[in-house]
Amino acid sequence: MIMYTPVPPELLWFSEENNKYQLLEGIVEGIPVQLRVVEGQLPIVERVLSTEPGHFLNRNCQPGRVIKGDCTK
């Protein structure tokens, strides 16, 4: 079977054993974001939670960006 989807494979074939990170909400430059926090590493932006279209253009809040400093709520 071939599956064509924009969803990452980690979400399709999820396993509790492989889940070594935590998802938290935070604020980066006044923009609400969801952060992926891996133990011993800096948080990474998972997605933007804002509904303001201009917030999605901010480079510091784009998914995959490593956040330095305190940003969790």
CHARMM internal coordinates of N, CA and C (Angstrom, degrees):
IC EDIT
DIST 1 N 1 CA 1.4404
DIST 1 CA 1 C 1.5289
ANGL 1 N 1 CA 1 C 108.60
DIST 1 C 2 N 1.3148
ANGL 1 CA 1 C 2 N 116.67
DIHE 1 N 1 CA 1 C 2 N 137.28
DIST 2 N 2 CA 1.4551
ANGL 1 C 2 N 2 CA 122.85
DIHE 1 CA 1 C 2 N 2 CA 176.96
DIST 2 CA 2 C 1.5272
ANGL 2 N 2 CA 2 C 107.50
DIHE 1 C 2 N 2 CA 2 C -112.09
DIST 2 C 3 N 1.3362
ANGL 2 CA 2 C 3 N 115.47
DIHE 2 N 2 CA 2 C 3 N 131.73
DIST 3 N 3 CA 1.4567
ANGL 2 C 3 N 3 CA 120.22
DIHE 2 CA 2 C 3 N 3 CA -179.92
DIST 3 CA 3 C 1.5263
ANGL 3 N 3 CA 3 C 108.83
DIHE 2 C 3 N 3 CA 3 C -120.33
DIST 3 C 4 N 1.3166
ANGL 3 CA 3 C 4 N 115.84
DIHE 3 N 3 CA 3 C 4 N 120.47
DIST 4 N 4 CA 1.4629
ANGL 3 C 4 N 4 CA 121.62
DIHE 3 CA 3 C 4 N 4 CA 176.47
DIST 4 CA 4 C 1.5247
ANGL 4 N 4 CA 4 C 107.84
DIHE 3 C 4 N 4 CA 4 C -102.49
DIST 4 C 5 N 1.3307
ANGL 4 CA 4 C 5 N 116.89
DIHE 4 N 4 CA 4 C 5 N 116.78
DIST 5 N 5 CA 1.4554
ANGL 4 C 5 N 5 CA 120.89
DIHE 4 CA 4 C 5 N 5 CA -177.65
DIST 5 CA 5 C 1.5314
ANGL 5 N 5 CA 5 C 109.98
DIHE 4 C 5 N 5 CA 5 C -156.39
DIST 5 C 6 N 1.3331
ANGL 5 CA 5 C 6 N 117.77
DIHE 5 N 5 CA 5 C 6 N 147.32
DIST 6 N 6 CA 1.4605
ANGL 5 C 6 N 6 CA 120.24
DIHE 5 CA 5 C 6 N 6 CA 175.54
DIST 6 CA 6 C 1.5355
ANGL 6 N 6 CA 6 C 112.55
DIHE 5 C 6 N 6 CA 6 C -81.11
DIST 6 C 7 N 1.3130
ANGL 6 CA 6 C 7 N 117.12
DIHE 6 N 6 CA 6 C 7 N -3.41
DIST 7 N 7 CA 1.4642
ANGL 6 C 7 N 7 CA 121.76
DIHE 6 CA 6 C 7 N 7 CA -178.39
DIST 7 CA 7 C 1.5342
ANGL 7 N 7 CA 7 C 109.29
DIHE 6 C 7 N 7 CA 7 C -76.59
DIST 7 C 8 N 1.3369
ANGL 7 CA 7 C 8 N 117.59
DIHE 7 N 7 CA 7 C 8 N 133.05
DIST 8 N 8 CA 1.4723
ANGL 7 C 8 N 8 CA 120.01
DIHE 7 CA 7 C 8 N 8 CA 179.71
DIST 8 CA 8 C 1.5313
ANGL 8 N 8 CA 8 C 111.15
DIHE 7 C 8 N 8 CA 8 C -62.02
DIST 8 C 9 N 1.3330
ANGL 8 CA 8 C 9 N 116.96
DIHE 8 N 8 CA 8 C 9 N 146.42
DIST 9 N 9 CA 1.4644
ANGL 8 C 9 N 9 CA 120.08
DIHE 8 CA 8 C 9 N 9 CA -179.14
DIST 9 CA 9 C 1.5219
ANGL 9 N 9 CA 9 C 113.47
DIHE 8 C 9 N 9 CA 9 C -60.07
DIST 9 C 10 N 1.3503
ANGL 9 CA 9 C 10 N 117.62
DIHE 9 N 9 CA 9 C 10 N -27.83
DIST 10 N 10 CA 1.4607
ANGL 9 C 10 N 10 CA 120.14
DIHE 9 CA 9 C 10 N 10 CA 179.69
DIST 10 CA 10 C 1.5247
ANGL 10 N 10 CA 10 C 111.82
DIHE 9 C 10 N 10 CA 10 C -61.83
DIST 10 C 11 N 1.3404
ANGL 10 CA 10 C 11 N 116.63
DIHE 10 N 10 CA 10 C 11 N -31.91
DIST 11 N 11 CA 1.4573
ANGL 10 C 11 N 11 CA 119.98
DIHE 10 CA 10 C 11 N 11 CA 179.24
DIST 11 CA 11 C 1.5243
ANGL 11 N 11 CA 11 C 111.99
DIHE 10 C 11 N 11 CA 11 C -80.19
DIST 11 C 12 N 1.3265
ANGL 11 CA 11 C 12 N 116.97
DIHE 11 N 11 CA 11 C 12 N -32.91
DIST 12 N 12 CA 1.4621
ANGL 11 C 12 N 12 CA 120.20
DIHE 11 CA 11 C 12 N 12 CA 179.91
DIST 12 CA 12 C 1.5187
ANGL 12 N 12 CA 12 C 112.10
DIHE 11 C 12 N 12 CA 12 C -71.54
DIST 12 C 13 N 1.3025
ANGL 12 CA 12 C 13 N 117.18
DIHE 12 N 12 CA 12 C 13 N -45.34
DIST 13 N 13 CA 1.4539
ANGL 12 C 13 N 13 CA 122.14
DIHE 12 CA 12 C 13 N 13 CA -177.67
DIST 13 CA 13 C 1.5240
ANGL 13 N 13 CA 13 C 108.68
DIHE 12 C 13 N 13 CA 13 C -111.71
DIST 13 C 14 N 1.3234
ANGL 13 CA 13 C 14 N 114.89
DIHE 13 N 13 CA 13 C 14 N 67.57
DIST 14 N 14 CA 1.4601
ANGL 13 C 14 N 14 CA 122.58
DIHE 13 CA 13 C 14 N 14 CA -175.89
DIST 14 CA 14 C 1.5230
ANGL 14 N 14 CA 14 C 110.19
DIHE 13 C 14 N 14 CA 14 C -79.33
DIST 14 C 15 N 1.3031
ANGL 14 CA 14 C 15 N 115.98
DIHE 14 N 14 CA 14 C 15 N 137.58
DIST 15 N 15 CA 1.4602
ANGL 14 C 15 N 15 CA 122.33
DIHE 14 CA 14 C 15 N 15 CA 176.66
DIST 15 CA 15 C 1.5204
ANGL 15 N 15 CA 15 C 108.49
DIHE 14 C 15 N 15 CA 15 C -135.08
DIST 15 C 16 N 1.3220
ANGL 15 CA 15 C 16 N 116.69
DIHE 15 N 15 CA 15 C 16 N 133.17
DIST 16 N 16 CA 1.4612
ANGL 15 C 16 N 16 CA 120.97
DIHE 15 CA 15 C 16 N 16 CA 179.59
DIST 16 CA 16 C 1.5268
ANGL 16 N 16 CA 16 C 111.86
DIHE 15 C 16 N 16 CA 16 C -60.48
DIST 16 C 17 N 1.3271
ANGL 16 CA 16 C 17 N 116.99
DIHE 16 N 16 CA 16 C 17 N -31.45
DIST 17 N 17 CA 1.4564
ANGL 16 C 17 N 17 CA 120.79
DIHE 16 CA 16 C 17 N 17 CA -179.14
DIST 17 CA 17 C 1.5227
ANGL 17 N 17 CA 17 C 111.91
DIHE 16 C 17 N 17 CA 17 C -67.10
DIST 17 C 18 N 1.3351
ANGL 17 CA 17 C 18 N 117.16
DIHE 17 N 17 CA 17 C 18 N -31.17
DIST 18 N 18 CA 1.4601
ANGL 17 C 18 N 18 CA 121.31
DIHE 17 CA 17 C 18 N 18 CA -178.32
DIST 18 CA 18 C 1.5266
ANGL 18 N 18 CA 18 C 112.63
DIHE 17 C 18 N 18 CA 18 C -88.47
DIST 18 C 19 N 1.3274
ANGL 18 CA 18 C 19 N 117.14
DIHE 18 N 18 CA 18 C 19 N -6.37
DIST 19 N 19 CA 1.4583
ANGL 18 C 19 N 19 CA 121.16
DIHE 18 CA 18 C 19 N 19 CA -177.01
DIST 19 CA 19 C 1.5227
ANGL 19 N 19 CA 19 C 109.58
DIHE 18 C 19 N 19 CA 19 C -83.91
DIST 19 C 20 N 1.3022
ANGL 19 CA 19 C 20 N 117.19
DIHE 19 N 19 CA 19 C 20 N 88.80
DIST 20 N 20 CA 1.4630
ANGL 19 C 20 N 20 CA 122.68
DIHE 19 CA 19 C 20 N 20 CA -177.98
DIST 20 CA 20 C 1.5282
ANGL 20 N 20 CA 20 C 111.41
DIHE 19 C 20 N 20 CA 20 C -106.77
DIST 20 C 21 N 1.3233
ANGL 20 CA 20 C 21 N 117.83
DIHE 20 N 20 CA 20 C 21 N 15.35
DIST 21 N 21 CA 1.4539
ANGL 20 C 21 N 21 CA 120.95
DIHE 20 CA 20 C 21 N 21 CA -179.74
DIST 21 CA 21 C 1.5217
ANGL 21 N 21 CA 21 C 110.18
DIHE 20 C 21 N 21 CA 21 C -128.57
DIST 21 C 22 N 1.3299
ANGL 21 CA 21 C 22 N 115.15
DIHE 21 N 21 CA 21 C 22 N 168.34
DIST 22 N 22 CA 1.4456
ANGL 21 C 22 N 22 CA 122.51
DIHE 21 CA 21 C 22 N 22 CA -178.11
DIST 22 CA 22 C 1.5269
ANGL 22 N 22 CA 22 C 108.42
DIHE 21 C 22 N 22 CA 22 C -127.42
DIST 22 C 23 N 1.3212
ANGL 22 CA 22 C 23 N 117.62
DIHE 22 N 22 CA 22 C 23 N 140.61
DIST 23 N 23 CA 1.4591
ANGL 22 C 23 N 23 CA 121.68
DIHE 22 CA 22 C 23 N 23 CA 177.09
DIST 23 CA 23 C 1.5253
ANGL 23 N 23 CA 23 C 108.82
DIHE 22 C 23 N 23 CA 23 C -101.51
DIST 23 C 24 N 1.3293
ANGL 23 CA 23 C 24 N 115.97
DIHE 23 N 23 CA 23 C 24 N 125.51
DIST 24 N 24 CA 1.4574
ANGL 23 C 24 N 24 CA 122.65
DIHE 23 CA 23 C 24 N 24 CA -179.96
DIST 24 CA 24 C 1.5165
ANGL 24 N 24 CA 24 C 109.62
DIHE 23 C 24 N 24 CA 24 C -129.30
DIST 24 C 25 N 1.3223
ANGL 24 CA 24 C 25 N 115.66
DIHE 24 N 24 CA 24 C 25 N 157.39
DIST 25 N 25 CA 1.4576
ANGL 24 C 25 N 25 CA 120.34
DIHE 24 CA 24 C 25 N 25 CA 173.13
DIST 25 CA 25 C 1.5115
ANGL 25 N 25 CA 25 C 108.92
DIHE 24 C 25 N 25 CA 25 C -94.58
DIST 25 C 26 N 1.3171
ANGL 25 CA 25 C 26 N 115.92
DIHE 25 N 25 CA 25 C 26 N 143.51
DIST 26 N 26 CA 1.4508
ANGL 25 C 26 N 26 CA 121.31
DIHE 25 CA 25 C 26 N 26 CA 179.30
DIST 26 CA 26 C 1.5139
ANGL 26 N 26 CA 26 C 110.62
DIHE 25 C 26 N 26 CA 26 C -150.40
DIST 26 C 27 N 1.3166
ANGL 26 CA 26 C 27 N 115.45
DIHE 26 N 26 CA 26 C 27 N 178.95
DIST 27 N 27 CA 1.4608
ANGL 26 C 27 N 27 CA 121.22
DIHE 26 CA 26 C 27 N 27 CA 179.16
DIST 27 CA 27 C 1.5153
ANGL 27 N 27 CA 27 C 108.49
DIHE 26 C 27 N 27 CA 27 C -127.76
DIST 27 C 28 N 1.3245
ANGL 27 CA 27 C 28 N 116.17
DIHE 27 N 27 CA 27 C 28 N 125.92
DIST 28 N 28 CA 1.4559
ANGL 27 C 28 N 28 CA 122.84
DIHE 27 CA 27 C 28 N 28 CA 178.40
DIST 28 CA 28 C 1.5189
ANGL 28 N 28 CA 28 C 106.97
DIHE 27 C 28 N 28 CA 28 C -121.24
DIST 28 C 29 N 1.3233
ANGL 28 CA 28 C 29 N 116.37
DIHE 28 N 28 CA 28 C 29 N 117.05
DIST 29 N 29 CA 1.4678
ANGL 28 C 29 N 29 CA 122.99
DIHE 28 CA 28 C 29 N 29 CA -178.86
DIST 29 CA 29 C 1.5304
ANGL 29 N 29 CA 29 C 111.20
DIHE 28 C 29 N 29 CA 29 C 52.97
DIST 29 C 30 N 1.3368
ANGL 29 CA 29 C 30 N 116.79
DIHE 29 N 29 CA 29 C 30 N 38.73
DIST 30 N 30 CA 1.4547
ANGL 29 C 30 N 30 CA 121.69
DIHE 29 CA 29 C 30 N 30 CA 177.92
DIST 30 CA 30 C 1.5183
ANGL 30 N 30 CA 30 C 114.45
DIHE 29 C 30 N 30 CA 30 C 80.89
DIST 30 C 31 N 1.3131
ANGL 30 CA 30 C 31 N 117.87
DIHE 30 N 30 CA 30 C 31 N 6.70
DIST 31 N 31 CA 1.4629
ANGL 30 C 31 N 31 CA 122.48
DIHE 30 CA 30 C 31 N 31 CA -177.65
DIST 31 CA 31 C 1.5324
ANGL 31 N 31 CA 31 C 109.28
DIHE 30 C 31 N 31 CA 31 C -110.84
DIST 31 C 32 N 1.3511
ANGL 31 CA 31 C 32 N 118.35
DIHE 31 N 31 CA 31 C 32 N 124.62
DIST 32 N 32 CA 1.4603
ANGL 31 C 32 N 32 CA 119.63
DIHE 31 CA 31 C 32 N 32 CA 178.92
DIST 32 CA 32 C 1.5321
ANGL 32 N 32 CA 32 C 110.93
DIHE 31 C 32 N 32 CA 32 C -71.40
DIST 32 C 33 N 1.3321
ANGL 32 CA 32 C 33 N 115.46
DIHE 32 N 32 CA 32 C 33 N 131.04
DIST 33 N 33 CA 1.4687
ANGL 32 C 33 N 33 CA 121.48
DIHE 32 CA 32 C 33 N 33 CA -179.42
DIST 33 CA 33 C 1.5245
ANGL 33 N 33 CA 33 C 109.53
DIHE 32 C 33 N 33 CA 33 C -137.22
DIST 33 C 34 N 1.3330
ANGL 33 CA 33 C 34 N 115.48
DIHE 33 N 33 CA 33 C 34 N 161.32
DIST 34 N 34 CA 1.4593
ANGL 33 C 34 N 34 CA 121.25
DIHE 33 CA 33 C 34 N 34 CA 171.56
DIST 34 CA 34 C 1.5185
ANGL 34 N 34 CA 34 C 106.93
DIHE 33 C 34 N 34 CA 34 C -100.88
DIST 34 C 35 N 1.3272
ANGL 34 CA 34 C 35 N 116.14
DIHE 34 N 34 CA 34 C 35 N 132.18
DIST 35 N 35 CA 1.4586
ANGL 34 C 35 N 35 CA 121.94
DIHE 34 CA 34 C 35 N 35 CA -175.14
DIST 35 CA 35 C 1.5270
ANGL 35 N 35 CA 35 C 110.38
DIHE 34 C 35 N 35 CA 35 C -114.04
DIST 35 C 36 N 1.3218
ANGL 35 CA 35 C 36 N 115.89
DIHE 35 N 35 CA 35 C 36 N 141.19
DIST 36 N 36 CA 1.4655
ANGL 35 C 36 N 36 CA 121.99
DIHE 35 CA 35 C 36 N 36 CA 172.46
DIST 36 CA 36 C 1.5241
ANGL 36 N 36 CA 36 C 106.54
DIHE 35 C 36 N 36 CA 36 C -99.99
DIST 36 C 37 N 1.3288
ANGL 36 CA 36 C 37 N 115.49
DIHE 36 N 36 CA 36 C 37 N 117.10
DIST 37 N 37 CA 1.4530
ANGL 36 C 37 N 37 CA 120.94
DIHE 36 CA 36 C 37 N 37 CA -176.77
DIST 37 CA 37 C 1.5257
ANGL 37 N 37 CA 37 C 108.66
DIHE 36 C 37 N 37 CA 37 C -110.46
DIST 37 C 38 N 1.3267
ANGL 37 CA 37 C 38 N 115.53
DIHE 37 N 37 CA 37 C 38 N 115.76
DIST 38 N 38 CA 1.4541
ANGL 37 C 38 N 38 CA 122.43
DIHE 37 CA 37 C 38 N 38 CA 176.35
DIST 38 CA 38 C 1.5212
ANGL 38 N 38 CA 38 C 107.04
DIHE 37 C 38 N 38 CA 38 C -103.51
DIST 38 C 39 N 1.3247
ANGL 38 CA 38 C 39 N 116.17
DIHE 38 N 38 CA 38 C 39 N 134.42
DIST 39 N 39 CA 1.4577
ANGL 38 C 39 N 39 CA 120.09
DIHE 38 CA 38 C 39 N 39 CA -177.12
DIST 39 CA 39 C 1.5269
ANGL 39 N 39 CA 39 C 111.06
DIHE 38 C 39 N 39 CA 39 C -58.60
DIST 39 C 40 N 1.3297
ANGL 39 CA 39 C 40 N 115.91
DIHE 39 N 39 CA 39 C 40 N 127.69
DIST 40 N 40 CA 1.4541
ANGL 39 C 40 N 40 CA 121.71
DIHE 39 CA 39 C 40 N 40 CA 178.63
DIST 40 CA 40 C 1.5206
ANGL 40 N 40 CA 40 C 114.19
DIHE 39 C 40 N 40 CA 40 C 85.68
DIST 40 C 41 N 1.3405
ANGL 40 CA 40 C 41 N 118.20
DIHE 40 N 40 CA 40 C 41 N 4.08
DIST 41 N 41 CA 1.4628
ANGL 40 C 41 N 41 CA 121.50
DIHE 40 CA 40 C 41 N 41 CA 179.49
DIST 41 CA 41 C 1.5230
ANGL 41 N 41 CA 41 C 110.05
DIHE 40 C 41 N 41 CA 41 C -128.90
DIST 41 C 42 N 1.3184
ANGL 41 CA 41 C 42 N 115.91
DIHE 41 N 41 CA 41 C 42 N 166.33
DIST 42 N 42 CA 1.4627
ANGL 41 C 42 N 42 CA 121.22
DIHE 41 CA 41 C 42 N 42 CA 176.87
DIST 42 CA 42 C 1.5351
ANGL 42 N 42 CA 42 C 109.48
DIHE 41 C 42 N 42 CA 42 C -75.43
DIST 42 C 43 N 1.3499
ANGL 42 CA 42 C 43 N 118.00
DIHE 42 N 42 CA 42 C 43 N 150.76
DIST 43 N 43 CA 1.4680
ANGL 42 C 43 N 43 CA 120.06
DIHE 42 CA 42 C 43 N 43 CA 178.96
DIST 43 CA 43 C 1.5227
ANGL 43 N 43 CA 43 C 111.88
DIHE 42 C 43 N 43 CA 43 C -67.36
DIST 43 C 44 N 1.3276
ANGL 43 CA 43 C 44 N 114.97
DIHE 43 N 43 CA 43 C 44 N 150.27
DIST 44 N 44 CA 1.4650
ANGL 43 C 44 N 44 CA 122.93
DIHE 43 CA 43 C 44 N 44 CA 179.94
DIST 44 CA 44 C 1.5246
ANGL 44 N 44 CA 44 C 107.96
DIHE 43 C 44 N 44 CA 44 C -121.92
DIST 44 C 45 N 1.3271
ANGL 44 CA 44 C 45 N 117.12
DIHE 44 N 44 CA 44 C 45 N 136.77
DIST 45 N 45 CA 1.4624
ANGL 44 C 45 N 45 CA 121.08
DIHE 44 CA 44 C 45 N 45 CA 178.18
DIST 45 CA 45 C 1.5259
ANGL 45 N 45 CA 45 C 108.45
DIHE 44 C 45 N 45 CA 45 C -68.18
DIST 45 C 46 N 1.3244
ANGL 45 CA 45 C 46 N 115.61
DIHE 45 N 45 CA 45 C 46 N 123.30
DIST 46 N 46 CA 1.4665
ANGL 45 C 46 N 46 CA 121.80
DIHE 45 CA 45 C 46 N 46 CA 177.77
DIST 46 CA 46 C 1.5299
ANGL 46 N 46 CA 46 C 110.35
DIHE 45 C 46 N 46 CA 46 C -91.13
DIST 46 C 47 N 1.3472
ANGL 46 CA 46 C 47 N 116.27
DIHE 46 N 46 CA 46 C 47 N -45.01
DIST 47 N 47 CA 1.4714
ANGL 46 C 47 N 47 CA 120.88
DIHE 46 CA 46 C 47 N 47 CA 177.23
DIST 47 CA 47 C 1.5156
ANGL 47 N 47 CA 47 C 110.31
DIHE 46 C 47 N 47 CA 47 C -162.84
DIST 47 C 48 N 1.3209
ANGL 47 CA 47 C 48 N 115.52
DIHE 47 N 47 CA 47 C 48 N 159.59
DIST 48 N 48 CA 1.4639
ANGL 47 C 48 N 48 CA 122.69
DIHE 47 CA 47 C 48 N 48 CA 177.68
DIST 48 CA 48 C 1.5234
ANGL 48 N 48 CA 48 C 107.49
DIHE 47 C 48 N 48 CA 48 C -89.67
DIST 48 C 49 N 1.3330
ANGL 48 CA 48 C 49 N 117.24
DIHE 48 N 48 CA 48 C 49 N 129.98
DIST 49 N 49 CA 1.4619
ANGL 48 C 49 N 49 CA 121.60
DIHE 48 CA 48 C 49 N 49 CA -178.11
DIST 49 CA 49 C 1.5251
ANGL 49 N 49 CA 49 C 112.73
DIHE 48 C 49 N 49 CA 49 C -97.67
DIST 49 C 50 N 1.3017
ANGL 49 CA 49 C 50 N 117.93
DIHE 49 N 49 CA 49 C 50 N -5.04
DIST 50 N 50 CA 1.4581
ANGL 49 C 50 N 50 CA 122.63
DIHE 49 CA 49 C 50 N 50 CA -177.45
DIST 50 CA 50 C 1.5296
ANGL 50 N 50 CA 50 C 110.75
DIHE 49 C 50 N 50 CA 50 C -74.21
DIST 50 C 51 N 1.3276
ANGL 50 CA 50 C 51 N 115.67
DIHE 50 N 50 CA 50 C 51 N 155.63
DIST 51 N 51 CA 1.4613
ANGL 50 C 51 N 51 CA 120.88
DIHE 50 CA 50 C 51 N 51 CA 174.76
DIST 51 CA 51 C 1.5243
ANGL 51 N 51 CA 51 C 111.57
DIHE 50 C 51 N 51 CA 51 C -103.16
DIST 51 C 52 N 1.3282
ANGL 51 CA 51 C 52 N 116.98
DIHE 51 N 51 CA 51 C 52 N -0.20
DIST 52 N 52 CA 1.4675
ANGL 51 C 52 N 52 CA 122.11
DIHE 51 CA 51 C 52 N 52 CA 179.05
DIST 52 CA 52 C 1.5294
ANGL 52 N 52 CA 52 C 109.19
DIHE 51 C 52 N 52 CA 52 C -78.87
DIST 52 C 53 N 1.3285
ANGL 52 CA 52 C 53 N 119.25
DIHE 52 N 52 CA 52 C 53 N 118.86
DIST 53 N 53 CA 1.4625
ANGL 52 C 53 N 53 CA 121.19
DIHE 52 CA 52 C 53 N 53 CA -177.31
DIST 53 CA 53 C 1.5335
ANGL 53 N 53 CA 53 C 114.03
DIHE 52 C 53 N 53 CA 53 C -57.69
DIST 53 C 54 N 1.3218
ANGL 53 CA 53 C 54 N 117.83
DIHE 53 N 53 CA 53 C 54 N -34.18
DIST 54 N 54 CA 1.4555
ANGL 53 C 54 N 54 CA 121.37
DIHE 53 CA 53 C 54 N 54 CA -178.84
DIST 54 CA 54 C 1.5294
ANGL 54 N 54 CA 54 C 113.23
DIHE 53 C 54 N 54 CA 54 C -67.01
DIST 54 C 55 N 1.3210
ANGL 54 CA 54 C 55 N 117.07
DIHE 54 N 54 CA 54 C 55 N -24.90
DIST 55 N 55 CA 1.4609
ANGL 54 C 55 N 55 CA 120.76
DIHE 54 CA 54 C 55 N 55 CA -179.92
DIST 55 CA 55 C 1.5346
ANGL 55 N 55 CA 55 C 111.96
DIHE 54 C 55 N 55 CA 55 C -67.26
DIST 55 C 56 N 1.3115
ANGL 55 CA 55 C 56 N 117.48
DIHE 55 N 55 CA 55 C 56 N -28.01
DIST 56 N 56 CA 1.4583
ANGL 55 C 56 N 56 CA 121.05
DIHE 55 CA 55 C 56 N 56 CA -179.54
DIST 56 CA 56 C 1.5268
ANGL 56 N 56 CA 56 C 112.17
DIHE 55 C 56 N 56 CA 56 C -72.76
DIST 56 C 57 N 1.3301
ANGL 56 CA 56 C 57 N 117.22
DIHE 56 N 56 CA 56 C 57 N -15.19
DIST 57 N 57 CA 1.4583
ANGL 56 C 57 N 57 CA 121.48
DIHE 56 CA 56 C 57 N 57 CA 179.83
DIST 57 CA 57 C 1.5205
ANGL 57 N 57 CA 57 C 112.77
DIHE 56 C 57 N 57 CA 57 C -90.21
DIST 57 C 58 N 1.3146
ANGL 57 CA 57 C 58 N 118.05
DIHE 57 N 57 CA 57 C 58 N -10.31
DIST 58 N 58 CA 1.4583
ANGL 57 C 58 N 58 CA 122.31
DIHE 57 CA 57 C 58 N 58 CA -179.67
DIST 58 CA 58 C 1.5358
ANGL 58 N 58 CA 58 C 109.19
DIHE 57 C 58 N 58 CA 58 C -71.92
DIST 58 C 59 N 1.3126
ANGL 58 CA 58 C 59 N 117.13
DIHE 58 N 58 CA 58 C 59 N 118.36
DIST 59 N 59 CA 1.4746
ANGL 58 C 59 N 59 CA 121.95
DIHE 58 CA 58 C 59 N 59 CA -177.24
DIST 59 CA 59 C 1.5246
ANGL 59 N 59 CA 59 C 112.97
DIHE 58 C 59 N 59 CA 59 C -62.97
DIST 59 C 60 N 1.3221
ANGL 59 CA 59 C 60 N 118.12
DIHE 59 N 59 CA 59 C 60 N -29.89
DIST 60 N 60 CA 1.4578
ANGL 59 C 60 N 60 CA 121.06
DIHE 59 CA 59 C 60 N 60 CA -177.64
DIST 60 CA 60 C 1.5223
ANGL 60 N 60 CA 60 C 112.91
DIHE 59 C 60 N 60 CA 60 C -74.80
DIST 60 C 61 N 1.3257
ANGL 60 CA 60 C 61 N 117.99
DIHE 60 N 60 CA 60 C 61 N -10.88
DIST 61 N 61 CA 1.4628
ANGL 60 C 61 N 61 CA 121.57
DIHE 60 CA 60 C 61 N 61 CA -177.87
DIST 61 CA 61 C 1.5235
ANGL 61 N 61 CA 61 C 112.68
DIHE 60 C 61 N 61 CA 61 C -115.78
DIST 61 C 62 N 1.3003
ANGL 61 CA 61 C 62 N 118.22
DIHE 61 N 61 CA 61 C 62 N 8.55
DIST 62 N 62 CA 1.4651
ANGL 61 C 62 N 62 CA 120.43
DIHE 61 CA 61 C 62 N 62 CA -178.49
DIST 62 CA 62 C 1.5211
ANGL 62 N 62 CA 62 C 110.91
DIHE 61 C 62 N 62 CA 62 C -74.32
DIST 62 C 63 N 1.3441
ANGL 62 CA 62 C 63 N 117.75
DIHE 62 N 62 CA 62 C 63 N 145.31
DIST 63 N 63 CA 1.4665
ANGL 62 C 63 N 63 CA 121.28
DIHE 62 CA 62 C 63 N 63 CA 179.41
DIST 63 CA 63 C 1.5239
ANGL 63 N 63 CA 63 C 111.99
DIHE 62 C 63 N 63 CA 63 C -55.02
DIST 63 C 64 N 1.3353
ANGL 63 CA 63 C 64 N 115.07
DIHE 63 N 63 CA 63 C 64 N 138.19
DIST 64 N 64 CA 1.4481
ANGL 63 C 64 N 64 CA 121.70
DIHE 63 CA 63 C 64 N 64 CA -178.98
DIST 64 CA 64 C 1.5170
ANGL 64 N 64 CA 64 C 112.76
DIHE 63 C 64 N 64 CA 64 C 95.80
DIST 64 C 65 N 1.3022
ANGL 64 CA 64 C 65 N 117.73
DIHE 64 N 64 CA 64 C 65 N -10.80
DIST 65 N 65 CA 1.4619
ANGL 64 C 65 N 65 CA 121.92
DIHE 64 CA 64 C 65 N 65 CA -179.08
DIST 65 CA 65 C 1.5247
ANGL 65 N 65 CA 65 C 110.77
DIHE 64 C 65 N 65 CA 65 C -75.96
DIST 65 C 66 N 1.3178
ANGL 65 CA 65 C 66 N 117.60
DIHE 65 N 65 CA 65 C 66 N 131.65
DIST 66 N 66 CA 1.4624
ANGL 65 C 66 N 66 CA 123.34
DIHE 65 CA 65 C 66 N 66 CA 177.26
DIST 66 CA 66 C 1.5258
ANGL 66 N 66 CA 66 C 107.86
DIHE 65 C 66 N 66 CA 66 C -81.64
DIST 66 C 67 N 1.3336
ANGL 66 CA 66 C 67 N 116.88
DIHE 66 N 66 CA 66 C 67 N 130.98
DIST 67 N 67 CA 1.4580
ANGL 66 C 67 N 67 CA 122.42
DIHE 66 CA 66 C 67 N 67 CA -177.68
DIST 67 CA 67 C 1.5198
ANGL 67 N 67 CA 67 C 109.41
DIHE 66 C 67 N 67 CA 67 C -103.10
DIST 67 C 68 N 1.3217
ANGL 67 CA 67 C 68 N 115.44
DIHE 67 N 67 CA 67 C 68 N 126.77
DIST 68 N 68 CA 1.4612
ANGL 67 C 68 N 68 CA 121.59
DIHE 67 CA 67 C 68 N 68 CA 176.92
DIST 68 CA 68 C 1.5132
ANGL 68 N 68 CA 68 C 108.52
DIHE 67 C 68 N 68 CA 68 C -105.15
DIST 68 C 69 N 1.3074
ANGL 68 CA 68 C 69 N 117.54
DIHE 68 N 68 CA 68 C 69 N 128.96
DIST 69 N 69 CA 1.4624
ANGL 68 C 69 N 69 CA 121.48
DIHE 68 CA 68 C 69 N 69 CA -179.39
DIST 69 CA 69 C 1.5093
ANGL 69 N 69 CA 69 C 110.41
DIHE 68 C 69 N 69 CA 69 C 106.20
DIST 69 C 70 N 1.3459
ANGL 69 CA 69 C 70 N 115.33
DIHE 69 N 69 CA 69 C 70 N 179.50
DIST 70 N 70 CA 1.4537
ANGL 69 C 70 N 70 CA 121.81
DIHE 69 CA 69 C 70 N 70 CA -177.10
DIST 70 CA 70 C 1.5221
ANGL 70 N 70 CA 70 C 109.72
DIHE 69 C 70 N 70 CA 70 C -84.86
DIST 70 C 71 N 1.3284
ANGL 70 CA 70 C 71 N 117.07
DIHE 70 N 70 CA 70 C 71 N 125.48
DIST 71 N 71 CA 1.4558
ANGL 70 C 71 N 71 CA 119.92
DIHE 70 CA 70 C 71 N 71 CA -178.23
DIST 71 CA 71 C 1.5303
ANGL 71 N 71 CA 71 C 111.84
DIHE 70 C 71 N 71 CA 71 C -140.13
DIST 71 C 72 N 1.3407
ANGL 71 CA 71 C 72 N 118.27
DIHE 71 N 71 CA 71 C 72 N -1.61
DIST 72 N 72 CA 1.4557
ANGL 71 C 72 N 72 CA 120.22
DIHE 71 CA 71 C 72 N 72 CA -179.25
DIST 72 CA 72 C 1.5132
ANGL 72 N 72 CA 72 C 109.79
DIHE 71 C 72 N 72 CA 72 C -80.15
DIST 72 C 73 N 1.3214
ANGL 72 CA 72 C 73 N 116.22
DIHE 72 N 72 CA 72 C 73 N 152.00
DIST 73 N 73 CA 1.4673
ANGL 72 C 73 N 73 CA 121.29
DIHE 72 CA 72 C 73 N 73 CA -179.26
DIST 73 CA 73 C 1.5105
ANGL 73 N 73 CA 73 C 110.34
DIHE 72 C 73 N 73 CA 73 C -73.66
END
COOR INIT
IC SEED 1 N 1 CA 1 C
IC BUILD
